[in-house]
């Protein structure tokens, strides 16, 4: 019998579906300017407004088009918008070219110009950011609070929160008052390090510093609390929001609902969506995607499929994220046939599957033992697969005991210049050891170590060898480590001793061999 969507008849009696459709109905779609648009007024302000709209929509090519077609000489604010857009899209060299063009134009530099350029340094080493401040001083442009906030952000991303506090002190010495963003960035640094108690204290102290926390500050704190599962504290913060003079926005609720969904608290996630709507907070695409994920995690696969089928009638612009979400959940329950159908639907509907779509399909096929079909997907040179996709197939082959397939996939990975990660190496060691190919595992470990021995890989292989009573192979491994000049530190020595004790070698009849291994390791330690 053909599939016939029956969702509309069931919705009035299903709280979750009703909540989801209500969210879709109230979804706010951010208007994006059409390609090739030009402002009605031929003024710098009008052009800057349209360029900013393109920049927010993530369309730097349109920003460049408008800048190159200006009917008047460019101004400093227009350069700022151009540089910011290029930096935000990862086109750092183009951002620098625009900045040098600004320098040669004779236009007086502003702090905003330099701050926009500073953002393009965020992905570079911290020293280059400090050099940018020196360059700003050389051209006579004094950094403002926004520039210092960028520096503080980079420091916190590098887990140097204490140094970030030093920048705040320096700002005060220079007569530049920190802003709410200055403290919020430091709070984010605390949360990223798991120091949520310090983040809570900082929120409490921000009012005393003259910068009362805003919705962004509280959203950052809520994110940190959600990572620790402190949902009671989150509820308290949201409950006190009105009394403390701030209003949760869509981002705040999205952070909370996403954490509830991940923890399996699906009913509570839908309840927050209802609260969100009752407070008049606009729904976003991210909110709808989270609710869709909740339905999938609740094993409501038929409903989720029906929603995708009915999306056009619901005026819901479904993106690849929703398909990937449903495909991933179906993969978890072994529905590989439905996963492949959804992959085909993505192509037919013109949405376009991404690398994650194909990776999920590969995982599903491996779970069903369809390794040859999975390999065909991975052989598609039109997709730039990463290490995760290759690891997915390698893991499936490893679990099936197919060492030859594992090695062929690894060779293909190297041929296509995809760098293996630690998980890749661990899987291949496991594959060799499952087939009792211990010499092959040793040679692979030494070859993959290059200039540095990864402790986890050494411990993993040693555990396999001890479990198989291959003490002679442990001696071979140690000799090869010494001959290659690789470092064996004290931590590895302790790990090996624990492995031997765990497998009962303390009372082993061949304890003499264990003594040789420990002596060999001590020689490695004494040569450091």
Protein Blocks (a to p, Z undefined) as FASTA:
>chain_A
ZZddfklmmmmmmmklmmmmmmmmmpccdddddehiacfblcfklmmmmmmmmmmnopak
lmmmmmmmpcbdcdfklmmmmmmmmmmnopamlmmmmmmmmmmnopacdfklmmmmmmmm
mmpcfklmmmmmmmmmmnopacdfklmmmmmmmmmmnopaklmmmmmmmmmmnopacdfk
lmmmmmmmmmmnopamlmmmmmmmmmmnopacdfklmmmmmmmmmmnopamlmmmmmmmm
mmnopacdfklmmmmmmmmmmnopamlmmmmmmmmmmnopacdfklmmmmmmmmmmnopm
mlmmmmmmmmmmnopacdfklmmmmmmmmmmnopamlmmmmmmmmmmnonopafklmmmm
mmmmmmnopamlmmmmmmmmkbccdfklmmmmmmmmmmnopaklmmmmmmmmmmnopacd
fklmmmmmmmmmmnopaklmmmmmmmmnomaccfklmmmmmmmmmmnopaklmmmmmmmm
mmnopacdfklmmmmmmmmmmnopmmgfklmmmmmmmmmmmmmmmmZZ
